[in-house]
Amino acid sequence: MLSLPSHHLGDAWFHAEAERVHAFFLVCPEGEPRHLAWDIGHASSTDLRTWIHHGIALRRGPPGAWDAACLATGSVLRRGGRFWMAYTGNWIGPRPAVGMAWSADLHHWQKLDAN
């Protein structure tokens, strides 16, 4: 089972690629206000029991950014030789929105400038 000591885990979504399943999930350190401090974590597994934690895939944006308040559930797919992640930003604020990020390898993500 996927767990991270001293962290809260939230919603998860998955992408299967070859023999490996990639889990993307909401994560924040214990002691942080979860509904204000979610980032998106990344782990992978070949058996769905043993997980390798890869760290944070996407962090909240800087103050004033559309995704500064809190990230939320997303989805990952492969298209056009890249991986694409749709994710929610500012989900507790007055104007939640969906943004996109892309990756060539499922490990290094770049938010789209047009978000």
C-alpha positions as a printed Julia matrix, in Angstrom:
115×3 Matrix{Float64}:
   0.0    0.0     0.0
   1.22   3.48   -0.82
   1.95   5.56    2.26
   4.35   8.36    3.15
   5.36   8.84    6.77
   4.47  12.27    8.18
   2.27  13.14    5.19
  -1.43  13.24    4.43
  -2.42  11.54    1.15
  -5.55  12.47   -0.77
  -7.21  11.56   -4.05
  -5.17   9.42   -6.45
  -5.26   8.78  -10.2
  -3.25   6.27  -12.18
  -1.53   5.78  -15.53
  -0.29   2.36  -16.71
   2.74   2.45  -19.01
   4.47  -0.79  -20.08
   4.88  -2.99  -16.98
   4.62  -0.09  -14.5
   1.71   1.77  -12.95
   2.23   5.42  -12.04
   0.18   6.87   -9.19
  -0.37  10.6    -8.93
  -1.94  11.74   -5.68
  -2.61  14.71   -3.47
  -0.03  15.07   -0.7
   0.85  17.53    2.05
   3.0   17.35    5.18
   1.26  16.58    8.47
   0.6   19.81   10.32
  -0.21  21.73    7.13
  -3.84  22.64    6.46
  -4.61  19.86    3.97
  -7.27  21.69    2.03
  -4.92  24.62    1.46
  -1.65  22.8     0.96
  -2.15  19.9    -1.46
   0.56  19.31   -4.04
   0.63  16.39   -6.5
   2.93  13.51   -5.62
   4.17  10.66   -7.82
   4.97   7.01   -7.13
   5.23   3.92   -9.32
   4.85   0.17   -8.92
   5.1   -3.03  -10.92
   2.94  -5.08   -8.52
   0.58  -2.49   -6.89
   1.92  -3.48   -3.47
   5.45  -2.1    -3.45
   5.72   1.56   -4.4
   8.7    3.73   -5.31
   8.12   7.32   -4.26
   9.37   9.82   -6.86
   8.6   13.03   -4.97
   6.4   15.93   -6.01
   5.21  15.95   -9.62
   3.5   19.37   -9.45
   3.61  22.05   -6.78
   1.12  24.79   -6.1
   1.8   27.98   -7.98
   3.32  31.12   -6.44
   1.11  33.6    -4.54
  -1.39  35.18   -6.93
  -1.2   32.34   -9.48
  -4.42  30.64  -10.58
  -3.27  27.43   -8.82
  -1.69  29.02   -5.71
  -4.36  28.06   -3.18
  -4.59  24.32   -3.58
  -4.21  21.61   -6.21
  -6.77  18.85   -6.64
  -7.61  15.72   -8.56
  -6.44  15.25  -12.13
  -5.91  12.74  -14.91
  -2.96  11.6   -17.04
  -2.92  10.37  -20.63
  -0.44   9.89  -23.46
  -0.96  11.8   -26.71
   1.36  13.0   -29.44
   4.49  11.49  -27.88
   3.96  13.3   -24.56
   2.13  12.69  -21.33
  -0.51  15.22  -20.38
  -1.9   15.89  -16.92
  -5.13  17.79  -16.4
  -5.37  18.99  -12.81
  -7.52  21.29  -10.72
  -6.18  24.46   -9.13
  -7.7   26.74   -6.5
 -10.44  24.2    -5.87
 -11.49  25.81   -2.58
 -11.48  29.35   -3.92
 -14.21  31.3    -5.65
 -12.95  30.29   -9.11
 -11.65  26.72   -9.34
 -10.06  25.98  -12.7
  -8.49  23.12  -14.63
  -4.97  23.46  -15.98
  -2.6   21.28  -17.99
   0.97  20.11  -17.58
   3.08  17.95  -19.88
   5.95  15.49  -19.46
   8.2   13.47  -21.74
   8.82  10.78  -19.09
   6.08  10.93  -16.39
   8.69  12.23  -13.9
   9.41  15.84  -14.93
   6.32  17.99  -15.45
   5.97  21.44  -16.98
   2.84  23.53  -16.47
   1.51  25.1   -19.67
   2.06  28.86  -19.86
  -1.52  29.25  -21.12
  -3.05  27.94  -17.87
